[in-house]
Amino acid sequence: MVLETLNPMHYNITSLVLDTMPVATVPILILVCFLFLIWNHEETSSIPGPGYCMGIGPLISHGRFLWMGVGNACNYYNKTYGEFVRVWISGEETFIISK
């Protein structure tokens, strides 16, 4: 009897995995979604400018400065958002003030 319980062929591993898989994945998926929401939460800023959007905004902002140059990019952001703008250059928040 002891040998039967220790025999690995006695247990059907596929039925064990199929029974526990949905029960284990639902809480993990809920936790991952909750952590994703917390990570992407940002406080609204009163300063106009491109949004953060999971880090894509800073990449686009920095790319625009590299591609267009400082003067043209500043003119673009001033026409789009006004004379006081928040952008990201090299991953750091930068303010453009012009009139």
Buried (B, 14 or more C-beta within 10 A) or exposed (E): EEEEEEEEEEEEEEEEEEEEEEEEEEEEEEEEEEEEEEEEEEEEEEEEBBEBEEEEBBEBBBEBBEEEEEEEBBBBBBEEBEEBBBBBBEEEBBEBEEE
